[in-house]
Amino acid sequence: MITDFKTSNYFTGMPYVLGFVLVPIGFGLLFSPKFIVGAVILSAGVVMLTTHFRLTVDLKQKKYTEYISLVGLKLDKEIHSFEQLEYVFIKKKRVSQTLHSRVSSNTIQKDQFDGYLKFSENDKVHLMTFDSRENLVKRLRPIATSLNTRIIDYSTDAPVEVK
């Protein structure tokens, strides 16, 4: 059984938002005398919106493939073997960002939650990151179900299985 799923976007933040701006502008320019410029702008927007990281897990052959999907094309493929698939797990991390202005600076700290797929003690794959534990669990549940495994939450004091 082969499971293929999107883990995260390649472009995040402002470049991803820019993709939403470029697509309608490029589409509009396709029907003008500057249709070549429109095609280039439309293509750039589509690339920004559709490029993402993916993971394919083949439980029968015990192999997983990490790759970048660019408009449906598989780029930069890395194929790995594994002995067993143990579980999906959640870890919490503290991140901080310092904002500077002319007269002061301010540091913002927040918790983020990372989802991983654990194959063995030394072999784990980062799946995705969310600011909300609940949103992460919502995205990890279908992955764990399709791989017939469980989700362990290490973001609490003691590890617990997510039901």
N, C-alpha and C positions, 0 to 999 in steps of 0.2 A: 504494500500500500504506500503510495507516494502522496505526501502532503506538501503543498506549496502555499506560502502566505507572505504578505507584505509585512515587513518589520517596521520601517520608518521611511520618511521622505528623504530624498537626497538633498533637496533645497528646503531650507527652513527659514522662518522669520520673514524678513523683508523680501528676499529673492522669491520666495513662494508666493507672497502677496503680489509682487510685481507680475508674476505669471498671470494672475487674474486680471490685471490691468492691460497687459500686452495682448491677450487673446482678442478682446473686442476691438481694440484699436487696429490690430493687424487685419482682422476680418473686415472691418470697415474700409481699410485702405485697399483691400483686394478689388473693390469695385470702383476704384478711382484711377486716374492716370498713373499713380504711383503704386501699381499693383505688385511690383517686385519688392518694394520696401515693405508693403503689407504682408507679403508672403514670408519675408525674413522675420518680421516682428511677430507674426502669428506662429511661425515655427519655434521661435525662441520662447514664447509663452507656453506653447504646448509641451516643450521639453521641460520647462521649469515645473509644470504641473504634473507631469506623468513620470518623471524620473524618481525612482525609489529603490530601497534595498529590499531584497527578498531572500527567503530561506526555503529550500526544498529538503524535506526529510524523507528518505526511503527506508522504511522499517524492515522491509524484506531483505534488501541488500546491505543494510546497516551502513548507509552513507548519507551524508548531508552536504548540500551545496549552498554556499553563500554567493550572491551575485547582485549586480546592479541592473535594474530593468530600465532601459531607455526606450520609450515608446514601444514597449513590448519586446525589444531585443535584449538578450542576455549578454551582459558585458562583465569582464573581470571575474570570471567564475573561479571559485576555490572549492575543490571537492575534498572532503575529509571522510575517513572511516571512523566508526565507533563500535564499541563492544555492546553497550547497552544504553538505553535512554532512561535516565533515572527519574527526573521530574522537572517541572517548571518552577522557578522560584522568584520571589520578590525581595529586593533589598532597598533600604532607605539610605539616602545620602543627603548631606547638608551642603547647599551651594550658596555662594554669596556673590554679589555684584556691587561694585562701587561706582556710584554716579558722581561725576565731577562737574562743578560749575565754577564760575570765576571767583566766587567768594567762599565756597564751602564744598564739602564732599559728603556723601551719604552712602552708607553700606546697607544693602538689603540682604537678609538671609532668609532662606526658605528650604523646605524639605522637598526632595524629588524622589520618585520611586522608579526603580529600574526592574524590568522583567528579563529573566535569563532562562535559557534551556540548558539543563545540566546533563551531559552525557557520561562523564566520569569525574574523578576528583580534580584533574587538571584540564578538562575539556568542557568548557561552557561557552555558550554563544549569547551575546547581548541581543535581546529582541526589540525592546522599546523603552522609552522613558516618558513618564507623565508627572505632572505636578500633583495629581490626585490619585490616591491609592485605589479608590473605587473605579475610576476610569481605566486604570491599568488592569485591574481584575476583570473588568468587562471585556477588554480586548484580549486578555490571556485565556479566558474560559474556552472560547471556541478552539484555540490552538491546543490546549491541554486535552480537550475532548477528542479532537481529531487524531491526536497522537496517543490516545488512551493512557494518559498519565495524570498525575495530580499536581496541584499548586501548593507550594509551601511558602508561607509568609515569614521572612526573617526580619521584617521591619518592626516587629513588636519585641518585647523583652525576651519572650521564649518563642521559638519557632512553632507555628501552628499551621495546620492544613486548612486551606480555604475550601469551603463547601459550596 
